[in-house]
Amino acid sequence: MKHLQLNNKWVLVTGASSGLGQEMARQLAHNFKANLIIAARRGEKLAELKTELETSAGIKIKIIVADLSIPEEADRVINESIAGGELYGAILNAGVTYFGRHTELPWQNFESILNTNVTGVVRMTNSLVNYFEQPEKEGSVMLVSSMAGYFPVPYQAAYSATKAFITAFGSALHYELKNPNFSITVFAPGGIATEMTDGTKFNELKSWLMPVNQAAKEGIHAFVSRKYNYVPGFLNRVGSVMMNFLPKSFLAGNMSKVYLKSLVKAETE
């Protein structure tokens, strides 16, 4: 399957107001000259990014302000994105996490994580597949998952579970597609140094975090080259393979010790 040609094509990026989504938007604009539809809750952040990239990269940008934890808002993002029939690709990046004891996670917050990370992504993907599964239609969708979806991560139980769903969902759906010009990629980074991991709870884990510009660069590479599953970082890729040979109880037990140490240290400072 040939690589995507993004020059002057419209690409949707969700969760573009900060972190990985924002950095991928920047690199798509500067390095590939893609026109962007950027979506997130924080309209002021999107407006700042629009002004920055239209000025510095000379591309076109549309803004959609939406809360993707609300299913109808997720539907609206896709409906507005495909309305003109020009959408060429989509990176469904928006996601939220919780780092702490699962029993202390309020149910309302859990539902928000579930709706953002799973329900919204599935609804958007369903609509995008219907849009792209047309004769001669070319394009791609990338679902941003996580290495936390490859094995259970204590103290991020809800997040880990939602990403496991997205990894399985995107990987399976990839093989149901009929249009040979359309593809689905699952991108599964490890920890990334972003606003999401900036709190004190992550202090003991920050040496593991990948710089956001590197994660974005590898994510766009996976998107453009239409990878099936892609883990950024050589050591992460080796680790993801090695994990298949280790008992999940061993992996979860060791992750539990590391994460609990960081959590307890933050709580006592």
Kinemage of the C-alpha trace (Angstrom):
@kinemage 1
@onewidth
@group {chain A} dominant
@subgroup {mainchain}
@vectorlist {calphas} color= white
{ca met a 1} P 0.000 0.000 0.000
{ca lys a 2} L 1.466 3.348 -0.999
{ca his a 3} L 2.280 6.001 1.574
{ca leu a 4} L -0.125 8.844 2.258
{ca gln a 5} L 0.480 12.065 0.335
{ca leu a 6} L -0.503 14.790 2.793
{ca asn a 7} L 0.455 17.964 0.919
{ca asn a 8} L -2.617 20.245 0.775
{ca lys a 9} L -4.838 17.400 2.060
{ca trp a 10} L -7.201 17.735 5.037
{ca val a 11} L -6.313 15.766 8.175
{ca leu a 12} L -8.308 15.673 11.418
{ca val a 13} L -6.382 15.642 14.716
{ca thr a 14} L -8.352 15.265 17.950
{ca gly a 15} L -6.926 16.296 21.305
{ca ala a 16} L -4.930 18.984 19.496
{ca ser a 17} L -4.993 21.639 22.215
{ca ser a 18} L -1.917 20.244 23.995
{ca gly a 19} L 0.584 17.407 24.238
{ca leu a 20} L 0.957 14.784 21.551
{ca gly a 21} L -1.975 16.024 19.466
{ca gln a 22} L -0.665 19.565 19.381
{ca glu a 23} L 2.830 18.437 18.442
{ca met a 24} L 1.557 16.130 15.703
{ca ala a 25} L -0.466 19.027 14.311
{ca arg a 26} L 2.664 21.173 14.231
{ca gln a 27} L 4.716 18.529 12.449
{ca leu a 28} L 1.943 17.743 9.960
{ca ala a 29} L 1.741 21.441 9.112
{ca his a 30} L 5.465 22.199 8.879
{ca asn a 31} L 6.853 18.938 7.506
{ca phe a 32} L 3.976 17.727 5.318
{ca lys a 33} L 2.037 20.916 4.499
{ca ala a 34} L -1.231 19.237 5.456
{ca asn a 35} L -4.339 21.333 6.051
{ca leu a 36} L -5.726 20.561 9.488
{ca ile a 37} L -9.014 20.162 11.281
{ca ile a 38} L -8.111 20.443 14.959
{ca ala a 39} L -10.542 19.416 17.674
{ca ala a 40} L -10.477 19.674 21.468
{ca arg a 41} L -12.399 21.145 24.404
{ca arg a 42} L -10.247 24.243 24.889
{ca gly a 43} L -11.164 26.614 22.106
{ca glu a 44} L -8.662 29.287 23.115
{ca lys a 45} L -5.783 26.817 22.791
{ca leu a 46} L -7.011 25.743 19.360
{ca ala a 47} L -7.285 29.384 18.272
{ca glu a 48} L -3.689 30.026 19.344
{ca leu a 49} L -2.493 26.970 17.408
{ca lys a 50} L -4.474 28.001 14.329
{ca thr a 51} L -2.896 31.463 14.307
{ca glu a 52} L 0.580 30.026 14.882
{ca leu a 53} L 0.450 27.412 12.125
{ca glu a 54} L -1.377 29.423 9.495
{ca thr a 55} L 1.287 32.095 9.910
{ca ser a 56} L 4.387 29.918 10.199
{ca ala a 57} L 3.468 26.999 7.929
{ca gly a 58} L 1.151 28.648 5.426
{ca ile a 59} L -1.543 25.987 5.656
{ca lys a 60} L -5.309 26.107 6.284
{ca ile a 61} L -6.865 25.205 9.614
{ca lys a 62} L -10.422 24.596 10.784
{ca ile a 63} L -11.308 24.497 14.470
{ca ile a 64} L -13.944 22.302 16.088
{ca val a 65} L -14.510 22.891 19.803
{ca ala a 66} L -15.992 19.743 21.316
{ca asp a 67} L -16.011 17.603 24.446
{ca leu a 68} L -15.333 14.088 23.159
{ca ser a 69} L -16.566 12.511 26.397
{ca ile a 70} L -20.061 13.349 25.076
{ca pro a 71} L -21.017 10.869 22.318
{ca glu a 72} L -23.051 13.433 20.380
{ca glu a 73} L -20.066 15.780 20.360
{ca ala a 74} L -17.869 13.032 18.942
{ca asp a 75} L -20.459 12.512 16.200
{ca arg a 76} L -20.497 16.239 15.451
{ca val a 77} L -16.704 16.365 15.050
{ca ile a 78} L -16.819 13.705 12.340
{ca asn a 79} L -19.919 15.105 10.641
{ca glu a 80} L -18.296 18.525 10.354
{ca ser a 81} L -14.985 17.013 9.228
{ca ile a 82} L -16.452 14.953 6.390
{ca ala a 83} L -19.130 17.435 5.312
{ca gly a 84} L -17.197 18.703 2.288
{ca gly a 85} L -15.986 15.272 1.244
{ca glu a 86} L -12.340 16.388 1.364
{ca leu a 87} L -11.132 14.637 4.531
{ca tyr a 88} L -8.066 12.542 3.708
{ca gly a 89} L -6.998 11.256 7.095
{ca ala a 90} L -7.742 11.298 10.808
{ca ile a 91} L -5.625 10.898 13.920
{ca leu a 92} L -7.892 10.069 16.868
{ca asn a 93} L -5.574 11.107 19.649
{ca ala a 94} L -7.808 12.565 22.367
{ca gly a 95} L -7.599 10.639 25.615
{ca val a 96} L -7.597 11.062 29.381
{ca thr a 97} L -5.993 9.119 32.199
{ca tyr a 98} L -6.150 8.633 35.947
{ca phe a 99} L -3.135 7.747 38.079
{ca gly a 100} L -4.091 6.498 41.503
{ca arg a 101} L -5.957 3.774 43.340
{ca his a 102} L -8.886 2.666 41.231
{ca thr a 103} L -11.201 2.516 44.258
{ca glu a 104} L -10.644 6.258 44.709
{ca leu a 105} L -11.720 7.076 41.148
{ca pro a 106} L -15.246 8.580 41.250
{ca trp a 107} L -17.692 6.785 38.976
{ca gln a 108} L -18.453 9.980 37.076
{ca asn a 109} L -14.753 10.397 36.302
{ca phe a 110} L -14.500 6.761 35.218
{ca glu a 111} L -17.403 7.232 32.827
{ca ser a 112} L -15.674 10.289 31.379
{ca ile a 113} L -12.492 8.245 30.778
{ca leu a 114} L -14.525 5.437 29.207
{ca asn a 115} L -16.521 7.785 26.984
{ca thr a 116} L -13.447 9.707 25.809
{ca asn a 117} L -11.061 6.799 25.321
{ca val a 118} L -13.484 4.156 24.045
{ca thr a 119} L -17.040 5.237 23.208
{ca gly a 120} L -16.066 8.429 21.398
{ca val a 121} L -13.234 6.730 19.514
{ca val a 122} L -15.464 3.862 18.373
{ca arg a 123} L -18.252 6.186 17.267
{ca met a 124} L -15.832 8.363 15.310
{ca thr a 125} L -14.105 5.346 13.800
{ca asn a 126} L -17.432 3.836 12.705
{ca ser a 127} L -18.356 7.024 10.853
{ca leu a 128} L -14.900 7.362 9.321
{ca val a 129} L -14.927 3.770 8.064
{ca asn a 130} L -18.297 4.383 6.387
{ca tyr a 131} L -16.865 7.544 4.823
{ca phe a 132} L -13.656 5.907 3.530
{ca glu a 133} L -15.076 2.537 2.485
{ca gln a 134} L -15.985 3.863 -0.953
{ca pro a 135} L -14.529 2.884 -4.344
{ca glu a 136} L -11.354 4.842 -5.159
{ca lys a 137} L -11.490 6.746 -1.835
{ca glu a 138} L -7.975 7.113 -0.404
{ca gly a 139} L -7.033 7.799 3.186
{ca ser a 140} L -6.214 6.463 6.616
{ca val a 141} L -7.261 6.572 10.261
{ca met a 142} L -4.821 6.266 13.161
{ca leu a 143} L -6.032 5.324 16.628
{ca val a 144} L -3.675 6.467 19.374
{ca ser a 145} L -3.523 3.690 21.957
{ca ser a 146} L -0.716 3.030 24.447
{ca met a 147} L 1.750 0.382 25.555
{ca ala a 148} L -0.432 0.360 28.676
{ca gly a 149} L -2.927 -1.493 26.497
{ca tyr a 150} L -0.475 -4.336 25.913
{ca phe a 151} L -0.227 -5.378 29.559
{ca pro a 152} L -2.100 -4.448 32.765
{ca val a 153} L -0.851 -1.327 34.557
{ca pro a 154} L -1.819 -1.102 38.249
{ca tyr a 155} L -2.769 2.386 39.477
{ca gln a 156} L -3.788 3.192 35.900
{ca ala a 157} L -6.286 0.346 35.709
{ca ala a 158} L -9.064 2.252 33.933
{ca tyr a 159} L -6.718 3.883 31.421
{ca ser a 160} L -4.887 0.617 30.745
{ca ala a 161} L -8.160 -1.203 30.147
{ca thr a 162} L -9.490 1.413 27.725
{ca lys a 163} L -6.279 1.320 25.706
{ca ala a 164} L -6.360 -2.484 25.598
{ca phe a 165} L -9.799 -2.159 24.027
{ca ile a 166} L -8.604 0.353 21.435
{ca thr a 167} L -5.597 -1.797 20.513
{ca ala a 168} L -7.769 -4.873 19.988
{ca phe a 169} L -10.530 -2.935 18.233
{ca gly a 170} L -8.273 -1.125 15.755
{ca ser a 171} L -6.126 -4.180 15.070
{ca ala a 172} L -9.159 -6.349 14.313
{ca leu a 173} L -10.977 -3.723 12.264
{ca his a 174} L -7.884 -3.228 10.105
{ca tyr a 175} L -8.570 -6.639 8.537
{ca glu a 176} L -12.278 -6.026 7.946
{ca leu a 177} L -11.677 -3.165 5.513
{ca lys a 178} L -12.673 -3.726 1.894
{ca asn a 179} L -11.222 -0.609 0.263
{ca pro a 180} L -7.552 -1.327 -0.623
{ca asn a 181} L -6.801 2.408 -0.570
{ca phe a 182} L -7.925 2.827 3.056
{ca ser a 183} L -6.094 1.671 6.189
{ca ile a 184} L -6.305 1.763 9.981
{ca thr a 185} L -3.175 2.120 12.116
{ca val a 186} L -2.863 1.582 15.875
{ca phe a 187} L -0.137 3.753 17.429
{ca ala a 188} L 0.915 2.620 20.912
{ca pro a 189} L 3.478 4.890 22.593
{ca gly a 190} L 4.831 4.383 26.086
{ca gly a 191} L 4.852 7.293 28.511
{ca ile a 192} L 5.267 10.726 26.921
{ca ala a 193} L 6.364 13.977 28.546
{ca thr a 194} L 3.172 16.020 28.134
{ca glu a 195} L 0.669 17.968 30.201
{ca met a 196} L -0.998 14.621 31.044
{ca thr a 197} L 2.128 13.360 32.825
{ca asp a 198} L 3.210 16.675 34.332
{ca gly a 199} L 1.787 16.127 37.815
{ca thr a 200} L 3.828 15.186 40.878
{ca lys a 201} L 2.415 11.642 40.826
{ca phe a 202} L 4.583 10.964 37.779
{ca asn a 203} L 7.811 12.374 39.273
{ca glu a 204} L 9.434 8.973 39.832
{ca leu a 205} L 8.474 7.872 36.314
{ca lys a 206} L 9.613 10.911 34.330
{ca ser a 207} L 12.981 9.424 33.406
{ca trp a 208} L 11.035 6.866 31.350
{ca leu a 209} L 9.029 9.434 29.406
{ca met a 210} L 9.690 10.010 25.708
{ca pro a 211} L 10.005 13.628 24.517
{ca val a 212} L 6.775 14.652 22.858
{ca asn a 213} L 8.452 15.764 19.627
{ca gln a 214} L 10.003 12.299 19.163
{ca ala a 215} L 6.707 10.524 19.882
{ca ala a 216} L 4.901 12.803 17.430
{ca lys a 217} L 7.512 12.238 14.716
{ca glu a 218} L 7.237 8.464 15.036
{ca gly a 219} L 3.450 8.652 15.206
{ca ile a 220} L 3.268 10.574 11.944
{ca his a 221} L 5.696 8.083 10.397
{ca ala a 222} L 3.338 5.248 11.391
{ca phe a 223} L 0.368 7.185 10.000
{ca val a 224} L 1.953 8.139 6.673
{ca ser a 225} L 3.454 4.693 6.056
{ca arg a 226} L 0.210 2.971 7.108
{ca lys a 227} L 1.708 0.721 9.788
{ca tyr a 228} L -0.552 -1.944 11.309
{ca asn a 229} L 0.574 -1.633 14.953
{ca tyr a 230} L 3.447 0.681 15.810
{ca val a 231} L 5.324 1.228 19.083
{ca pro a 232} L 7.708 4.212 19.015
{ca gly a 233} L 11.247 3.920 20.364
{ca phe a 234} L 13.621 1.030 19.768
{ca leu a 235} L 13.748 -0.027 23.424
{ca asn a 236} L 9.962 0.143 23.675
{ca arg a 237} L 9.630 -2.085 20.616
{ca val a 238} L 12.086 -4.611 22.064
{ca gly a 239} L 10.276 -4.455 25.383
{ca ser a 240} L 6.867 -5.017 23.786
{ca val a 241} L 8.196 -8.195 22.146
{ca met a 242} L 9.880 -9.451 25.320
{ca met a 243} L 6.665 -8.950 27.289
{ca asn a 244} L 5.065 -11.724 25.261
{ca phe a 245} L 7.451 -14.194 26.878
{ca leu a 246} L 6.865 -13.096 30.472
{ca pro a 247} L 3.891 -13.964 32.694
{ca lys a 248} L 1.432 -11.090 32.968
{ca ser a 249} L 1.409 -11.534 36.744
{ca phe a 250} L 5.163 -10.877 36.788
{ca leu a 251} L 4.808 -7.757 34.617
{ca ala a 252} L 1.855 -6.377 36.575
{ca gly a 253} L 3.552 -7.087 39.901
{ca asn a 254} L 6.685 -5.213 38.948
{ca met a 255} L 4.751 -2.315 37.422
{ca ser a 256} L 2.717 -2.129 40.614
{ca lys a 257} L 5.859 -1.620 42.725
{ca val a 258} L 7.213 1.126 40.460
{ca tyr a 259} L 3.933 3.012 40.138
{ca leu a 260} L 3.060 2.710 43.829
{ca lys a 261} L 6.457 4.114 44.801
{ca ser a 262} L 5.877 7.194 42.644
{ca leu a 263} L 2.301 7.589 43.892
{ca val a 264} L 3.215 7.294 47.587
{ca lys a 265} L 6.098 9.728 47.235
{ca ala a 266} L 3.779 12.307 45.673
{ca glu a 267} L 1.208 11.816 48.427
{ca thr a 268} L 3.772 12.343 51.197
{ca glu a 269} L 5.483 15.427 49.759
